[in-house]
């Protein structure tokens, strides 16, 4: 990989972290503001609609991922007529989905409002809000193709900047709306606008870099669509199986232990979910990069991308995993506010935290790179097999142990099997390494770098350096010290000499005067 290519990857990954951090903070603030301002009926209806928005990915049919791949590949080949046909065909398909959603909800809205149990006094108002919301969901499908084009162009940092600004603007507008006591419909329009506006702006910047590409309904081509479907179908099935892996546990718990048991599971799962969301930012930059290198025929750079992408993902995730696992009890109390959590909740949290961590090692990078290099069919079958195994093992264990923790273990076991028995050897072959040499390159340095922090955390149990009566305050003080030690460990043991020299040179670099003296 060239130096400029690596700089693009680093810039994209850093922008992912900034966007994620801003989204987390704004999301928590917005949740608190709306929870305090809305009535229970309004907040419940708001939460219900936005939860439906999350399932909208099932109507994507994998074309968003396909758009990324096609933009990266056809831009390398400079096949602008074919790219015009592909993007036009996907856009026409999404417009059809948008019209179908809008019309279906419009005609079914009276019955849906009754089914949701909305009070008669606000039924008409909520019906209008629901129709507007689903029209917005419909528009998000054709508009959503433009951020995917930016990602295919490896301009992820630009897409993230647009999204981050929109997130901050949404918070400001919602605060203003609550202060001025604007209507429920107006607040919903603000939220929808902050979702759709970044897509429109992304379209402006994306097409600006594609002057020879035309997106027209008249360019819809069945040949281009059928060729794209061959990839998007496997990508879609992969996405669907990931959704099954994420949501199956709750269904199994509800049907075997009762709906009340979900509270135990969800409390333990929350820390793992936050860990997953924060540590996947490096991996999200690799898909368009892999498609670009594959189209260019640069196999050595692809091998380097596979190894280094996994190495940096593990390097970031390992210290965070150690800290999260060590302070899981304090984190659970901080998130839930419950002073008397069940020990089973802690056990669920530890199992799911390890589940997410091991999937970063074996699944996250390998699936993204291999999906873009012609292995989507095999990945789809592995995903289906893991989803079925997850369901079977979870049901078997929960019937045997009658425990929520059994469901979490039922998710962990298939991930360990498919990850270390199937994906890890496959990744080693593709990268030109043996199973052991790849482990020594990408996993062992991260654990050696994290070992001093782990020793320090164990020492904190016998040496009180923070107010022991306040567990949360002690966690922040001790965690900050352990985090600093972890950074030093990564610098000394995680990075090689060349990487340390380059980073040191960047920090020592002084700005040069505009005019040199004679």
C-alpha positions as CSV (number, residue, x, y, z in Angstrom):
1,X,0.0,0.0,0.0
2,X,1.2,3.5,-0.8
3,X,1.8,6.1,1.9
4,X,-1.2,8.2,0.7
5,X,-3.4,5.1,0.7
6,X,-2.4,4.4,4.4
7,X,-3.0,8.1,5.3
8,X,-6.5,7.8,3.8
9,X,-7.3,4.7,5.9
10,X,-6.0,6.4,9.1
11,X,-8.0,9.6,8.4
12,X,-11.2,7.6,7.7
13,X,-10.7,5.5,10.9
14,X,-10.1,8.6,13.1
15,X,-13.2,10.3,11.7
16,X,-15.2,7.2,12.5
17,X,-14.1,7.5,16.1
18,X,-15.0,11.2,16.3
19,X,-18.4,10.6,14.7
20,X,-19.1,7.7,17.1
21,X,-18.1,9.6,20.2
22,X,-20.2,12.6,19.2
23,X,-23.2,10.4,18.4
24,X,-22.9,8.6,21.7
25,X,-22.8,11.8,23.8
26,X,-25.6,13.5,21.7
27,X,-27.7,10.4,21.9
28,X,-27.5,10.2,25.7
29,X,-28.3,13.9,26.0
30,X,-31.2,13.8,23.5
31,X,-32.6,10.7,25.2
32,X,-32.6,12.4,28.6
33,X,-34.2,15.6,27.2
34,X,-37.0,13.8,25.3
35,X,-37.7,11.5,28.2
36,X,-38.2,14.4,30.6
37,X,-40.2,16.5,28.1
38,X,-42.5,14.0,26.4
39,X,-45.4,12.3,28.0
40,X,-45.2,8.5,28.5
41,X,-47.4,8.0,25.4
42,X,-45.3,10.4,23.3
43,X,-42.0,8.9,24.3
44,X,-43.3,5.3,23.8
45,X,-44.5,6.1,20.3
46,X,-41.3,8.0,19.5
47,X,-39.2,4.9,20.6
48,X,-41.4,2.5,18.7
49,X,-41.1,4.4,15.4
50,X,-37.3,4.7,15.7
51,X,-36.9,1.1,16.6
52,X,-38.7,0.3,13.3
53,X,-36.2,2.5,11.5
54,X,-33.5,0.2,12.7
55,X,-35.1,-2.8,11.0
56,X,-35.3,-0.8,7.7
57,X,-31.9,-2.4,6.9
58,X,-33.8,-5.5,5.9
59,X,-35.3,-3.6,3.0
60,X,-31.9,-2.5,1.8
61,X,-31.4,-5.9,0.1
62,X,-27.7,-5.4,0.1
63,X,-27.6,-2.8,-2.6
64,X,-26.0,-0.2,-0.3
65,X,-23.0,-2.5,0.2
66,X,-23.1,-3.3,-3.5
67,X,-23.0,0.4,-4.4
68,X,-19.8,0.8,-2.3
69,X,-18.2,-2.1,-4.2
70,X,-19.2,-1.0,-7.7
71,X,-18.1,2.6,-7.1
72,X,-14.7,1.4,-5.9
73,X,-14.2,-1.1,-8.7
74,X,-15.6,0.8,-11.7
75,X,-13.8,4.0,-10.6
76,X,-10.5,2.2,-10.8
77,X,-11.5,0.9,-14.3
78,X,-13.0,4.3,-15.2
79,X,-16.0,2.6,-16.7
80,X,-18.3,5.6,-16.2
81,X,-21.2,4.3,-18.5
82,X,-21.5,1.1,-16.5
83,X,-21.3,3.0,-13.2
84,X,-24.0,5.3,-14.4
85,X,-26.2,2.3,-15.2
86,X,-25.5,0.6,-11.9
87,X,-26.2,3.6,-9.7
88,X,-29.3,4.6,-11.8
89,X,-30.7,1.0,-11.5
90,X,-30.2,0.9,-7.7
91,X,-31.7,4.4,-7.3
92,X,-34.8,3.4,-9.4
93,X,-35.2,0.3,-7.2
94,X,-35.0,2.3,-4.0
95,X,-37.5,4.8,-5.3
96,X,-39.9,1.9,-5.8
97,X,-39.3,0.8,-2.2
98,X,-40.0,4.3,-1.0
99,X,-43.3,4.6,-2.8
100,X,-44.4,1.1,-1.5
101,X,-43.6,2.0,2.1
102,X,-45.3,5.4,1.9
103,X,-48.5,4.1,0.3
104,X,-48.7,1.0,2.5
105,X,-48.4,3.1,5.8
106,X,-50.8,5.8,4.5
107,X,-53.6,3.4,3.8
108,X,-53.0,1.2,6.8
109,X,-52.3,4.0,9.3
110,X,-55.8,4.0,10.9
111,X,-55.6,0.3,11.8
112,X,-51.9,0.6,12.9
113,X,-52.8,3.4,15.3
114,X,-55.5,1.3,16.9
115,X,-53.2,-1.7,17.1
116,X,-50.5,0.4,18.8
117,X,-53.1,1.3,21.5
118,X,-52.9,5.1,21.0
119,X,-55.5,7.1,23.0
120,X,-58.5,8.4,21.0
121,X,-57.7,12.0,21.9
122,X,-54.3,11.8,20.1
123,X,-55.0,9.2,17.4
124,X,-55.2,11.6,14.5
125,X,-52.1,13.6,15.6
126,X,-50.1,10.4,16.0
127,X,-51.4,9.0,12.7
128,X,-50.1,12.1,10.9
129,X,-46.7,11.8,12.7
130,X,-46.5,8.1,11.7
131,X,-47.3,8.8,8.0
132,X,-44.6,11.6,7.9
133,X,-42.1,9.3,9.6
134,X,-42.5,6.5,7.2
135,X,-42.4,8.9,4.2
136,X,-39.0,9.9,5.7
137,X,-38.0,6.3,5.9
138,X,-39.0,5.8,2.3
139,X,-36.9,8.8,1.2
140,X,-33.9,7.5,3.2
141,X,-33.6,4.5,0.8
142,X,-32.9,6.5,-2.5
143,X,-31.1,9.3,-0.6
144,X,-29.0,6.8,1.3
145,X,-27.1,5.7,-1.8
146,X,-25.0,8.9,-1.8
147,X,-23.1,8.3,1.5
148,X,-22.4,4.8,0.1
149,X,-20.9,6.4,-3.0
150,X,-18.6,8.6,-0.8
151,X,-17.6,5.4,1.1
152,X,-16.8,3.7,-2.2
153,X,-14.7,6.7,-3.2
154,X,-12.8,6.2,0.2
155,X,-14.0,9.6,1.3
156,X,-15.4,8.2,4.6
157,X,-14.0,11.1,6.5
158,X,-16.1,13.6,4.5
159,X,-19.2,11.5,5.0
160,X,-18.5,11.4,8.8
161,X,-17.9,15.1,8.9
162,X,-21.3,15.8,7.3
163,X,-23.0,13.3,9.7
164,X,-21.3,14.8,12.8
165,X,-22.4,18.3,11.9
166,X,-25.9,17.1,11.3
167,X,-25.9,15.3,14.7
168,X,-24.8,18.5,16.5
169,X,-27.4,20.6,14.5
170,X,-30.1,18.2,15.5
171,X,-29.3,18.5,19.2
172,X,-29.4,22.3,18.9
173,X,-32.7,22.3,17.1
174,X,-34.3,19.9,19.5
175,X,-33.2,21.9,22.5
176,X,-34.7,25.0,20.8
177,X,-37.9,23.1,20.0
178,X,-38.3,21.9,23.6
179,X,-37.6,25.4,24.9
180,X,-40.2,27.0,22.6
181,X,-42.6,24.1,23.2
182,X,-42.9,23.1,19.6
183,X,-45.3,20.3,18.6
184,X,-44.5,16.6,18.6
185,X,-44.8,16.6,14.8
186,X,-42.2,19.5,14.5
187,X,-39.7,17.6,16.7
188,X,-40.1,14.5,14.5
189,X,-39.5,16.6,11.4
190,X,-36.3,18.0,12.9
191,X,-35.1,14.4,13.6
192,X,-36.0,13.2,10.1
193,X,-34.5,16.3,8.5
194,X,-31.2,15.8,10.3
195,X,-31.2,12.2,8.9
196,X,-32.0,13.1,5.3
197,X,-30.1,16.4,4.9
198,X,-26.6,14.7,5.3
199,X,-27.6,12.3,2.5
200,X,-28.5,15.1,0.2
201,X,-25.2,16.9,1.0
202,X,-23.3,13.7,0.5
203,X,-24.9,13.4,-3.0
204,X,-23.6,16.9,-3.9
205,X,-20.0,16.0,-2.9
206,X,-20.1,12.5,-4.3
207,X,-21.3,13.4,-7.8
208,X,-18.9,16.4,-7.9
209,X,-16.1,13.8,-8.1
210,X,-17.9,11.8,-10.8
211,X,-18.4,14.4,-13.6
212,X,-18.8,11.6,-16.2
213,X,-21.4,9.7,-14.3
214,X,-25.1,10.4,-14.9
215,X,-27.9,9.2,-12.7
216,X,-31.1,9.0,-14.7
217,X,-34.2,6.8,-14.5
218,X,-33.8,6.2,-18.3
219,X,-30.5,4.5,-17.6
220,X,-32.1,1.7,-15.6
221,X,-30.7,-1.5,-17.1
222,X,-31.8,-5.1,-16.2
223,X,-28.4,-6.4,-17.2
224,X,-26.6,-4.1,-14.7
225,X,-29.3,-4.8,-12.1
226,X,-28.9,-8.6,-12.4
227,X,-25.2,-8.4,-12.2
228,X,-25.4,-6.3,-9.0
229,X,-28.0,-8.6,-7.5
230,X,-25.6,-11.5,-7.7
231,X,-23.4,-9.7,-5.1
232,X,-26.1,-7.9,-3.2
233,X,-28.0,-11.0,-2.5
234,X,-25.1,-12.6,-0.6
235,X,-24.4,-9.3,1.2
236,X,-28.1,-9.1,2.2
237,X,-28.2,-12.6,3.5
238,X,-25.0,-11.9,5.5
239,X,-26.6,-8.8,7.0
240,X,-29.8,-10.7,7.8
241,X,-27.8,-13.4,9.6
242,X,-25.9,-10.8,11.6
243,X,-29.3,-9.4,12.6
244,X,-30.3,-12.9,13.7
245,X,-27.1,-13.3,15.7
246,X,-27.9,-10.0,17.4
247,X,-31.6,-10.5,18.1
248,X,-32.0,-14.2,18.5
249,X,-31.1,-14.2,22.2
250,X,-34.0,-12.0,23.2
251,X,-36.5,-14.2,21.3
252,X,-35.1,-17.4,23.0
253,X,-35.2,-15.8,26.5
254,X,-38.8,-14.5,26.0
255,X,-40.1,-17.9,24.8
256,X,-38.3,-20.0,27.4
257,X,-37.8,-17.9,30.5
258,X,-40.4,-15.1,30.1
259,X,-40.3,-11.5,29.1
260,X,-39.1,-10.3,32.5
261,X,-35.8,-12.2,32.1
262,X,-34.9,-9.9,29.2
263,X,-34.1,-7.2,31.7
264,X,-31.3,-9.3,33.2
265,X,-29.9,-10.0,29.8
266,X,-30.1,-6.5,28.4
267,X,-28.4,-4.9,31.5
268,X,-25.5,-7.3,31.0
269,X,-25.4,-6.8,27.3
270,X,-25.2,-3.0,27.3
271,X,-21.5,-2.7,28.1
272,X,-20.7,-5.3,25.4
273,X,-22.8,-3.4,22.8
274,X,-21.0,-0.1,23.6
275,X,-17.6,-1.9,23.4
276,X,-18.6,-3.3,20.0
277,X,-19.8,0.0,18.6
278,X,-16.6,1.8,19.6
279,X,-14.1,-0.9,18.5
280,X,-15.5,-1.5,15.0
281,X,-14.5,1.9,13.5
282,X,-11.2,0.7,12.0
283,X,-13.0,-2.3,10.3
284,X,-15.7,0.0,8.7
285,X,-13.0,1.7,6.6
286,X,-11.7,-1.5,5.1
287,X,-14.5,-2.6,2.8
288,X,-14.1,0.1,0.1
289,X,-10.3,-0.1,0.4
290,X,-10.4,-3.8,-0.2
291,X,-12.7,-3.4,-3.2
292,X,-10.4,-0.7,-4.7
293,X,-7.2,-2.9,-4.3
294,X,-9.0,-6.0,-5.6
295,X,-10.1,-4.1,-8.7
296,X,-6.6,-2.8,-9.2
297,X,-5.2,-6.4,-8.9
298,X,-2.9,-5.4,-6.1
299,X,-2.8,-8.7,-4.2
300,X,0.2,-7.9,-2.0
301,X,-1.5,-4.7,-0.7
302,X,-4.7,-6.8,0.0
303,X,-2.6,-9.2,2.1
304,X,-1.1,-6.3,3.9
305,X,-4.6,-4.7,4.4
306,X,-5.9,-8.0,5.9
307,X,-3.0,-8.4,8.3
308,X,-2.5,-4.8,9.4
309,X,-6.3,-4.1,9.6
310,X,-6.6,-7.1,12.0
311,X,-3.5,-6.0,13.9
312,X,-4.7,-2.5,14.5
313,X,-8.3,-3.6,15.3
314,X,-6.9,-6.0,18.0
315,X,-4.4,-3.4,19.2
316,X,-7.3,-1.0,19.9
317,X,-9.8,-3.5,21.2
318,X,-7.5,-5.5,23.7
319,X,-6.8,-2.7,26.2
320,X,-10.4,-1.6,26.1
321,X,-11.5,-5.2,26.7
322,X,-9.2,-5.6,29.7
323,X,-10.5,-2.4,31.2
324,X,-14.2,-3.2,30.5
325,X,-13.9,-6.7,31.9
326,X,-12.1,-5.6,35.0
327,X,-14.6,-2.8,35.8
328,X,-17.7,-4.5,34.4
329,X,-19.5,-4.4,37.8
330,X,-18.9,-0.6,38.2
331,X,-19.9,0.0,34.5
332,X,-23.2,-1.9,35.0
333,X,-24.1,0.1,38.1
334,X,-23.2,3.3,36.2
335,X,-25.4,2.5,33.2
336,X,-28.4,1.0,35.0
337,X,-28.3,3.0,38.3
338,X,-29.3,-0.2,40.0
339,X,-27.3,-0.7,43.3
340,X,-28.3,-4.4,43.6
341,X,-27.8,-6.1,40.3
342,X,-28.1,-9.9,40.0
343,X,-24.8,-11.8,39.9
344,X,-26.2,-13.4,36.7
345,X,-26.2,-10.0,35.0
346,X,-22.5,-9.7,35.7
347,X,-21.9,-13.2,34.2
348,X,-24.0,-12.4,31.1
349,X,-22.0,-9.2,30.7
350,X,-18.6,-11.0,30.9
351,X,-19.7,-13.7,28.4
352,X,-21.1,-11.2,25.9
353,X,-18.1,-8.9,26.3
354,X,-15.8,-11.8,25.4
355,X,-18.1,-12.7,22.6
356,X,-17.7,-9.3,21.0
357,X,-14.0,-9.3,21.6
358,X,-13.3,-12.7,20.0
359,X,-15.5,-11.7,17.0
360,X,-13.2,-8.7,16.5
361,X,-10.3,-11.0,16.3
362,X,-11.8,-13.5,13.8
363,X,-14.8,-12.0,12.1
364,X,-14.7,-8.2,11.8
365,X,-11.8,-7.6,9.4
366,X,-11.8,-11.0,7.6
367,X,-15.5,-10.7,6.6
368,X,-15.2,-7.1,5.4
369,X,-12.1,-7.8,3.2
370,X,-13.1,-11.2,1.9
371,X,-16.6,-10.0,1.0
372,X,-15.1,-7.4,-1.3
373,X,-12.7,-9.8,-3.0
374,X,-15.1,-12.4,-4.5
375,X,-15.8,-14.7,-1.5
376,X,-19.3,-13.5,-0.7
377,X,-20.9,-16.9,-1.4
378,X,-18.8,-18.8,1.1
379,X,-19.1,-16.1,3.7
380,X,-22.9,-16.2,3.3
381,X,-23.0,-20.0,4.0
382,X,-20.7,-19.6,7.0
383,X,-23.0,-16.8,8.4
384,X,-26.1,-19.0,7.9
385,X,-24.4,-21.9,9.6
386,X,-23.3,-19.7,12.6
387,X,-26.8,-18.2,12.9
388,X,-28.4,-21.7,13.0
389,X,-25.8,-23.0,15.4
390,X,-26.4,-20.0,17.6
391,X,-30.1,-20.7,17.8
392,X,-29.8,-24.4,18.4
393,X,-27.1,-24.2,21.1
394,X,-28.9,-21.3,22.9
395,X,-32.2,-23.2,23.0
396,X,-30.5,-26.4,24.2
397,X,-28.5,-24.7,26.9
398,X,-31.3,-22.6,28.2
399,X,-33.6,-25.6,28.5
400,X,-30.9,-27.5,30.4
401,X,-29.7,-24.7,32.7
402,X,-32.8,-22.6,32.9
403,X,-30.6,-19.5,33.0
404,X,-30.2,-16.3,31.1
405,X,-26.4,-16.8,31.1
406,X,-26.9,-20.0,29.2
407,X,-28.3,-18.0,26.2
408,X,-25.1,-15.8,26.2
409,X,-22.9,-18.9,26.3
410,X,-25.0,-20.3,23.4
411,X,-24.0,-17.3,21.3
412,X,-20.3,-17.5,22.3
413,X,-19.7,-21.2,21.4
414,X,-20.7,-21.0,17.7
415,X,-18.7,-17.7,17.3
416,X,-15.6,-19.4,18.8
417,X,-16.0,-22.5,16.5
418,X,-16.7,-20.6,13.2
419,X,-14.1,-17.9,14.0
420,X,-11.1,-20.0,15.1
421,X,-11.8,-23.2,13.1
422,X,-13.0,-21.7,9.8
423,X,-12.4,-17.9,9.5
424,X,-8.9,-17.7,11.2
425,X,-7.3,-20.4,9.0
426,X,-8.9,-18.9,5.9
427,X,-7.6,-15.5,6.8
428,X,-4.1,-16.9,7.4
429,X,-4.1,-18.6,3.9
430,X,-5.3,-15.4,2.2
431,X,-2.6,-13.3,4.0
432,X,0.2,-15.8,3.2
433,X,0.8,-16.7,6.8
434,X,0.5,-19.8,8.9
435,X,-2.2,-19.9,11.7
436,X,0.5,-19.5,14.4
437,X,2.5,-16.8,12.6
438,X,-0.6,-14.7,12.0
439,X,-1.5,-15.0,15.7
440,X,2.0,-13.9,16.7
441,X,1.7,-10.9,14.4
442,X,-1.7,-9.6,15.2
443,X,-2.8,-10.9,18.6
444,X,0.3,-11.6,20.7
445,X,1.7,-8.0,20.5
446,X,-1.6,-6.5,21.7
447,X,-1.7,-8.8,24.8
448,X,2.0,-8.1,25.6
449,X,1.3,-4.4,25.4
450,X,-1.8,-4.7,27.6
451,X,0.0,-6.9,30.3
452,X,1.4,-3.9,32.3
453,X,-2.1,-2.4,32.5
454,X,-3.5,-5.7,33.6
455,X,-0.9,-6.0,36.4
456,X,-1.6,-2.4,37.5
457,X,-5.4,-3.2,37.6
458,X,-4.7,-6.2,39.8
459,X,-2.5,-4.1,42.0
460,X,-5.2,-1.5,42.5
461,X,-7.2,-4.2,44.4
462,X,-4.7,-4.1,47.2
463,X,-3.5,-0.5,47.0
464,X,-6.2,2.1,47.4
465,X,-5.4,5.2,45.4
466,X,-8.9,6.4,44.9
467,X,-12.0,6.9,47.2
468,X,-12.9,3.3,47.8
469,X,-16.3,4.3,49.2
470,X,-17.3,5.7,45.8
471,X,-16.8,2.8,43.3
472,X,-17.6,5.0,40.2
473,X,-15.1,7.7,41.1
474,X,-12.5,5.0,41.9
475,X,-13.2,3.4,38.5
476,X,-12.5,6.6,36.7
477,X,-9.3,7.4,38.6
478,X,-7.8,3.9,38.4
479,X,-9.1,3.4,34.9
480,X,-7.4,6.6,33.7
481,X,-4.1,5.4,35.2
482,X,-4.4,2.0,33.8
483,X,-5.3,3.5,30.4
484,X,-2.1,5.6,30.5
485,X,-0.1,2.5,31.3
486,X,-1.8,0.7,28.4
487,X,-0.9,3.5,26.0
488,X,2.7,3.3,27.1
489,X,2.6,-0.5,26.7
490,X,1.2,-0.1,23.2
491,X,3.9,2.4,22.3
492,X,6.7,0.2,23.7
493,X,5.5,-3.3,22.8
494,X,2.7,-3.0,20.3
495,X,4.4,-0.7,17.7
496,X,7.5,-1.6,15.8
497,X,10.5,0.6,15.6
498,X,9.6,2.1,12.3
499,X,6.1,3.0,13.5
500,X,7.5,4.6,16.7
501,X,10.0,6.6,14.6
502,X,7.3,7.9,12.2
503,X,4.9,8.9,15.1
504,X,7.8,10.6,17.0
505,X,8.8,12.5,13.9
506,X,5.2,13.8,13.5
507,X,5.1,15.0,17.1
508,X,8.5,16.7,16.7
509,X,7.7,18.3,13.4
510,X,7.9,22.1,13.6
511,X,6.0,24.5,11.3
512,X,8.3,26.0,8.7
513,X,8.4,29.7,8.0
514,X,6.6,30.8,4.8
515,X,9.8,32.5,3.5
516,X,13.2,31.1,4.1
517,X,16.0,33.6,4.9
518,X,18.6,34.1,2.3
